[in-house]
Amino acid sequence: MNDRKHSHYFKDISLIDILDVYRVCDLFEVNDAAIQHAVKKLLLAGDRGVKDKVKDIQEAIDSLERYLEMKRENNGYASPPMSHDPTETNTMIHFRLNSNLSPKTKR
């Protein structure tokens, strides 16, 4: 399968009996919950019988916008920056992040 053009778009599923949205996310290493939610909404847009296609697509966009918002909240970090101060607790880190202080700023 690796000799295929754009082989990174293809995954071997020969050992899988049933493929669902969650397996797709797993195979393509989509690990962020907001992106997983958007993928689910896009793959099944309008097909779940609850919402129409436009509503599902808008909800996917909303999820992706939240993902970007969280990235900005984290000041460009994929996850909240780790403290270099071993005495700093999670509550202190949360306060520091939500106070818009630079990760390098010490209290």
Residue pairs with C-beta under 8 A, 6 or more apart in sequence:
1 7
1 10
1 12
4 10
11 27
11 28
13 19
13 23
13 27
16 23
21 39
21 40
21 43
21 44
22 36
24 30
24 39
24 43
25 31
25 36
25 39
25 40
30 36
30 39
32 67
34 63
34 64
34 66
34 67
34 70
35 63
35 64
35 67
37 59
37 60
37 63
38 60
38 61
38 63
38 64
38 67
39 60
41 56
41 57
41 59
41 60
41 63
42 56
42 57
42 60
44 56
45 53
45 56
45 57
45 60
46 52
46 53
46 54
46 56
48 56
51 59
71 78
73 97
74 80
74 81
74 97
75 81
75 102
75 103
77 103
80 93
80 94
80 97
81 93
81 97
81 103
83 92
83 93
85 106
88 96
92 107
96 103
96 105
96 107
101 107
